[in-house]
Amino acid sequence: MRVALGVCGGIAAYKAAELVRRLQQERLEVQVVMTRSAQQFITPLTFAALSGRKVITEMFAEPGAAPANIDSAIEHIAVAQSIDLLVIAPATANTLARLAQGIADDFLSTLYLATKVPVVIAPAMNVNMWEHPATQENLEKLRARGVHVVEPDEGYLACGMTGAGRLAGVESIAKKVCELLGIRHDFEGETVLVTAGPTCEDVDPVRFLTNRSSGKMGYALADAAARRGARVILVSGPVQIEPPAGVELVPVRTTEEMRRAVLDHAAACTVIIKAAAVADYRPAAAQPKKMKRSGGRATIELEATPDILAELGRAKGNRILVGFAAETDRVADNAREKLRAKGADIIVANDVTCEGAGFDAETNIVTIFTRDGHTVDVPQMSKFDVANRILDEILRLRS
């Protein structure tokens, strides 16, 4: 998700740099927008270095700069449409007045009028300015329009006075942002192990058996669990995806390698989610040299690979164990049977023949079956959103 951070001209502007870092800890992309006055207190370079993005300081190109093109001329619209939330911290009395009156005379005020996403304002100013009826009336107007105001703290102010007007703490502002974006920390204290992707079983030095799993569902689960505060261990088969930030990646290739990695880490985990599509069979004996074409039929003897989910189910203790069932028919019957046979707490089933629910898709359509007889039908949505629905069901079983 992407947040625009508006920084206005006040001594508290330096605290906005800390806010950038705090929002990044929530895996938010931060686009900083500075007023001209803000640049008197802190440089755009500081925010550019922290955010890794160009800082927007002007509505139009400065004199002597390259001529504006259509992209720069409507940049405020592009930013307005690309963000999930606008936060202004610190917000000065002057900015509050301009926003309340709908004045759009710089990039930040124009962005405010152009966006329809939630807006959070954290005022900071002298106590007398804060208490002035004009400021309070402007705040009431903004609140009436749905703007969320993080009230300033009381204390010693830069002007030497004591009272309300000091910028609210970075944690308080970040908490409001997280609340509005639906970012939760309800998995703090949990250690979640997620398996993802396919496994590969060698036929000979150049050929192997595998399946069509892309790993996207497992990686979405790892990402969602980490965002919600869990320590995440991701045991992954070969995929073409970058691991989510903050997770501990354990790369594996074969089913036996995945089994060993899972068992090595299982004791430290409170939740295990087996989203990987492991190969159910492997060649009984991999050939040491490349098999040559003979012109006739070739037969490969297969043997079953270890059933990792069943092994975990027999020794899971008080851990929550989640399995997946990718089916092509009798989805509900097969999922309920797998739930019973494997000793799992949850089975997430999907019909891989359905459009939008198959391998390598960006979306999924699943039904969640739980040990207490609960069934949740999850309609087509992004795999990240499906992951959060699964995590919600884990918490329900925990309660």
N, C-alpha and C positions, 0 to 999 in steps of 0.2 A: 504494500500500500504506500501511497505517496502523500506527503503532507507539505503544504506551503507554510513557512514560518515568516511572518511579517515582523520586522524589527524597527521600532520607532526611536526617535531621538531622546534619550534620557540616560542618566548615569547607570541605570539598570540594564542597559543594552549589553554590557559585558556578560551578564548572566545568560543571555540568549545563546551564547556559545556553549555553555554547559547544557542548555536545553537541547541543542542539536545532538550532542553526544547521547543524552538520555533517550531521545526519540529513536536514535539509531540502535540503541540496545534493544528496542522493541522491533527491530528489523524494518523500520520505516525509512523510505527514501525522503530526504528533506530538501526542499527547494527554498532557499532563503531569498526574501525580498526585503530590501532596505530602503527606508526613506532617506532623503538628503540629510536630514538632521541626524539620523542614526550614524551616518558616516563621520560625524564630528566626534563620536565617542569610541567607535571601533571600526576597523577597516573591513571592506569587503573581502580582502585577501584572507583574513582570519576564517570567515565563514566558508569561503571557497575551499580552503585547505581541509576544513573539518567535514564539509558535506561532499566534497569531490565533485561539485557541480558549479557552473557559472552562477554567480550571485546577480540577481536582477536589481539594478539601482535606478534606472531611468525608464520613462515611458517611451522616449524616442532616443535616437542616436545623438550623442553629444556633438557639439560643433567640431568640425575637423575629422570626425570619425567617418567610416565608410557609409555611403548612403543607405538609408533604410530600405529593406525589401519587404515584400508582402508578409513574409514570416515574422519579421520583427515588428511590423506594424500591427499585427493582431496577436502578439505574443501573450497579452493578458487573457485573451479568449482561450488560447491553447493551454495555458497553465490552468485556467479556471475549469476546463473540461477534463484535465488529466489528474487532478488531485482528489483525494478522498476526504480531506479536512483542511481548513484554514485556521491557523492559530496566530494570534498577534500578541507578542510578548517581548518587550514591554509595550503597552498601549498608552500613549500620552493623552492628556486632556484634549489637546488639539485634534488628535486622530479620532478620539471618541466623538467629538463634535462634528467632524467632517463625515464620519460614517453615519451618524444619527441623521444628518441633514441630506445624505445622499450625494455629497459632493465628491466628484471623481476627478481630481486634479493631479494625481500621480499614479504610479503603477499599483501600489498597494490598495488605495481607495477604489480604483477601477476594478481591480481583481475582486474586491469584496462585493461590488455590485454585479459582477459577471458570473460569480459562482453560485451554485445551488447546494453545495455540500455544507455540512455542519461548520459553524464558526465558533471558535473559542477566543475570548479576549481576556488578557491578564493585565489590568491597569497598573500603572506605577507613576506616582507624582507626589508633589508636596501635599501635606495633610490638608491645608486650607483649600487647595485646588480640588482635592478629592471630595471634600465636604461641601463645596460650593453647589448651590441649587442647580446651576446650569449643567454641571457635570452629572449630578444625580438624575436630572431630567433626561439627559442624553443616554445614560445607562438604562433607564426605564424604557425608553424608546427601543433601544437595541434588544433588551430582554423580551419585549413584546413581539419583536420580529423573530424570536427564536434563537438569538445569540446567547451563547453560554458564557457567563462571566465568572472568572476565578477571582474572588475578592482579594484585594491586597492584604498583606499582613500589617500588624502594628509593630512599631519599634522605632529605633533611632534612624532618622533619615539623613541622606547625604547633605541636605540643606542645614542640618544642625537641629532641626525640630524633632519632636517625638510624637508619634500618632500613626493613624492609618495612612497607607500610601506606599509602603514598601512592597516591591514586587513579590507575589506569592512564591513560595518555594518551588524549585524545579520539579520536585516529586509531586506536588499538588497539581501543577499544570499537566505533567505527563499522565497522571492518574485520570484526569478529566479527558484527555485525548484518547487514552486507551479505552475508557468507558464508552465513549461515543463511537469508536471504531470496532467495538466488540472484542478487543484484545483482553484475554483473561490470563490469570496466573494460577489457575486451579489445579495444576499438576506439579506445583512446587513440592519438593520432597519425594517425588516419584522418580524412579529410574526405569525408563521404558526401553526395551529392546525391540527393534523392528527389523524384520528380514524383508528384503526386496529383490526384485529382478529375477532372472532365470538362473538355473545352474546348467553346467555343461559337462557332458560325459564323453570322454574320448573313445572313438572307434579305432583310430590309428593316429599317427603324428599330424595328419592334416585334416581329419574329419572328426566331427563330434555330434552328439545328439543334444538338442536343446528345445526350447519352446519360444513362443512369440512374446513373452512378457517384456515390457519396456522398463519396468521398475517404477513407473510414474506414481502408482497408487501407494507403494511403500514409501517412496521419497516424500510424498505429500503427508503421509502419516508422521514421518519423522520430523518434518518441518512444523506441522501443526502442534505436535507434542512439545517440541522445543520452544515454540512461541508461547505456549501455555505454561512454561516454567519447568518442564521436566529435564532431567539429564537423559540424553538419548544416545543409545548405542545402535548404530545402523550397520547390520551385517548384510552386505550387498553382493549379489552376483554381478557379472559383467553388464554394464549399462552405459548409455551415452548421456548421462545426466550429472551435473555438478552437485555434490552433496550439499544439503542445506547448511547454512552457517551455524556453527556452535555444536554440531553433532559429532560424535566419535565414529568415524568410518572404519569398518573392518571389511576389507575386500576379500572375497572368496571366489572360487570358480566351480568346484564340484559340489555335489550334494554332501559328500562326506566332509569336505572342508567346512561347509556351512554348518553341519551338525556339530563338529568340534568347536567351532567359534561360538555357536549358540550355547552349548553346554558349558563352555569356559566362562561365559558371562552371565548365565542364568541365575546363579546364586546371588548376584548383586542386584537383581532386577525385581521390581514389584509388579510390572506389567510386561507381558511378552506378546507381541503382535506378529504373527507369521503370515506376512503378506507376500512372501516370495512364491514364485511358481517353480517349485523344485521338480527336477526330472524324476518321474516315478520309476524309471528303469534305466539301466546302464548296461553296456556290453559286459558279458561275463568275463571276457578277457580281451583287453585292448591289444591290438596288433602292434608289435614294436616297429614295423616298417609299413610304408604306405601300401594299402591293398591295391593291386593292379587290376585293371579291367580284364576279365576273362572271356567276355562275350556271352556267358550264360548267366544263370541266376546266382546270386550270392546270398548266403544266409548268415545272419548275425544272431548269436544266442544272447538273450537278454536276461538279466536278473534284477530283482527289485532293489531299489535303493532304500536306505534307512528311512523309516517313517518318523521324522523329527517331531511333528505335532503330537503323535500318539505317545512318543517317549516323554515329551514334556508333560503331557496330560497325566501320566502315571506318577509323576514326581513334582507336580506344580506347587504343592503346599497351599499357602494362602495367596499365591500370585494370581493375577487375572490373566487368563490365557485366551487369546483371540486367534482364530483361524479363518482362512478364506476358502471359498468353494466356487471355482469357476466352472459353471455347468453349461450344458447345451440342451438338456431336457430334464423334466421332473425336478426342477430347481429346489422347490420347498422340501420335497421328500428327501432328496439327497442331502440337503443342508441339515435337516433335523437328524438324519441318521449319522452324519459326520459329527455333529455336536455331541451325540450320545457316545459314539464309538471312540472318539479321540479324547474324551474327558475335558473338552474345552468349556469355557464359560460363554463364549460368543463365537458364532460363525457368521461371517459376512459373505452372502451369496450373490452372484450375479449370473445372468444369462449372457454369455459372451457372443451369442449370435445376434443380439439386439444392437441396433445402431446407437452409438453413443455410450455403449457399455463394454465394448470389446477391448482387445489388446491395443496398446499404443494410442488409445483415444485420450483426449484432454478431459473428458467428462466420464462419469460413471452413473450407473443405475443399480442400486443394491437393495437387498432385504437383509436386515439384521435379526438374527435369531439368538436368543439368550437362554441360559440354563434355567431361568425361572419362568419360561414360557412366554416371554415378551417378544413381540414381533414388530419391527419398525420398517415400513416401506419408505425408502429414500428415492425420490424422483430424480430425474436427470439433473445433475449439477456438476460443478467443477470437482475434480478429485480432492482438492484441498478442502472444499466445503463438506464433501463426503467424509473425509478424514475427521473433521471436527464433530460430525454427527456420531461417528464411531467412538470418539473420545468421550462425548457426552454420555453414551450408553455405558462405557466403562465406569464413569463416575457414578452413574445411577446404581450399578451393581455394588459399588464400594459403600454406598450410603446404607 
